[in-house]
């Protein structure tokens, strides 16, 4: 038989909003590093000679950063909506920033 | 002989940095004392919407913060013989003026970011910028063509990011301190002393403002303050070629700015966003339960539970400090030099 103990009064539930904010910053940092790693791989593969090659590297690098940024936003939004919908507190009052 | 000369040079820079800090701190304190009563008597006040009784708070304090920075920088540029500092004063001054116009008569949501390219152009023509940024993993890059686009983008993104962060009492100055303090060793390691003393002078200008802007706020900075601070950070990053590291340390500012832009689907003025990211009830701030509400850093922090203004600001400071430390670690551990 499964027994569920009541939560200890001194144990506070995890602040998932704060953790999500930390996740947003750390994942943004990883994303920047991954984009730069991709550019480094491009430079090592294509070389750095010629305007056209340099232009391709810049365009691919920025496109990768843009695409990764959009994926990052979609993930953050999905997590944000999940945390927000599971919050049991009441809502109301006038809007703020 | 050489060590002695280097020691004297270092002592001179330390003295100049300390002097820049003291000058901007004293000037900012005096300007705040002179400006705030005039703002009140002139009826330049705004409602603090996050307080239950919605008190009226004088705004904008931007002139006191910018002018103290400018005075300090002009004196130091004469002592140090560095003309690039005059470029920084001019460039940040233009950003301050754009913000002041916006404070007096709101600019359009697309006009403001476009206008913020002008301070970048002014800094570029001042002649002190070398388009060779240090990049994590890659090392020192040569971006002779694309750099100027990056510089203009950086001014717009930093200024708007700082502007978005100026939402709660004391949040903007405290998060600027927390995210950029870990970058001081980076500037010292690179020997970028002009950037170092500009950053320290910015701290000096912001301290008297922070004392008055922290909870419960006695003054608001306005766009003139936040756009100036954003432009100052962009200028310091460009002077020291540490653009990428400033971008990493200001990640919480970007998260807020980018999430709002992406979730509302374009450029809109804060006052024109119909569904607010958060709701306020009895001094407790919560993420707006509406699924269509924009995502901001404050909404993320309050997504699981309602929080007081002071608690949110403390958490933003912790997050800013984390991003600052990440940036510093990226420079020392992941950047070839």
Interface residues (C-beta under 8 A of the other chain):
Chain A: X15 X16 X17 X18 X20 X21 X22 X24 X25 X26 X28 X29 X32 X33 X36 X37 X39 X40 X43 X54 X58 X69 X70 X73 X76 X77 X80 X81 X83 X84 X86 X87 X89 X91 X92 X93 X94 X95 X96 X97
Chain B: X49 X50 X135 X136 X137 X138 X145 X146 X167 X168 X244 X247 X248 X251 X252 X254 X255 X258 X259 X262 X263 X270 X275 X276 X277 X278 X279 X280 X281 X282 X284 X285 X286 X287 X288 X289 X291 X295 X296 X297 X298 X299 X300 X301 X302 X303 X304 X305 X306 X307 X315 X319 X322 X323 X326 X330 X334
